[in-house]
């Protein structure tokens, strides 16, 4: 909103300084500052409100040290993340940008699903919360909307690489790539690091590529669902999900900066995505909200994000990565989420397999997700979280390095 106000003031009255709002980096900087202020200054008020309404966490006895002391800690703290993200975005972003619309919709959509889950747990005293099939249905619905928008919306384009050609007069000319509709994405570590989803259906004939959405949309649904659930599983001990997500958000900010800038993208020889520069405002607001929330969520936590926060975080990260055509990097970038999810899958799969073959279920980990395994081994929460953050930072650096390693 402020963007439009200052644009009007500059055009009509030439107000000094109003032109700063034309710069995405300035608005991104303001967004991160505002989100930090909102999360830290008003986060305390939200926590007090949650305490007053007795919206506390019901903790199941998993036999973990210090777990019982957490009972009653306010939950639904994801509202802090959501508000601290959306308010700066509404203030500083260009709201007609299709990517901003998509990310605002993602935040609200997943926030509602997570809120419903927490509401059932807290007020209806149902520890299971929202039934799994309804969660998945909501995630699939979001994936369907995101996939269809990115495939069919006319403003979602990419620009082909600048290419050199020799004319009939034997002079060398650079030809700027045109903006095109494409299902192209980035494949790390390969020299020609691009892959087109339409190639997966090209075997059906020359006209088959127009039906690439039959491949593209289901893949987007799978990614959104997987990352959202991965973030949800990671939210188990104080500061783990928020800190890990902040590292991921910072990395996505780097990718947004280079992918949305024609000069950086040409220098790095990566896809230039028109209109994606505006996503930087959302990413920085999201980053500030996570860091601000961490102020209260670090050990010992004064508030838990609940599914209101974790499902929303996962959905946002997935959609940003897809917008930037970096979704294939998710297993590396979101490696902490990935490890947590894999640990649960291995644990459940091995337990069912041994119960069927041996008559008694056996476990590989002391407890899943993975962070609980280390808790069972006697590690303090703070040590586990710090080490997971270090792993997350290493994975983030490796992800950024893929820009040049091919």
ABEGO torsion letter per residue (X at the ends): XAAAAAAAAAAAAGBBGAAAAABAAAAAAAAAAAAAAAAAAAAAAAAAAAAAAGBBBBBBBAGBBGAAAABGBBBGAAAAAAAAAAAAAAAABBAABAAAAAAAAAAAAAAAAAAAAAAAAAAAGBAAEBBAAAAAAAAAAAAAAAAAAAAABAABBBBBBBBBBBBAAGBBBBBBBBBBBBABBBBBGBABABBBAAAAAAAAEAAAAAAAAAAAAAAAAAAAAAAAAAAAAABABBGAAAAAAAAAAAAAAAAAAAAABAAAAAAAGBBBBBGAAAAAAAAAAAAAAAAAAAAAABOBBABBAEAAAAAAAAAAAAAAAAAAGAAAAAAAAAAAAAAAAAAAAAAAAAAAAAAAAAGBBBBABABOBAAAAAAAAGBBAAAAAAAAAAAAAAAAAAAAAAAABX
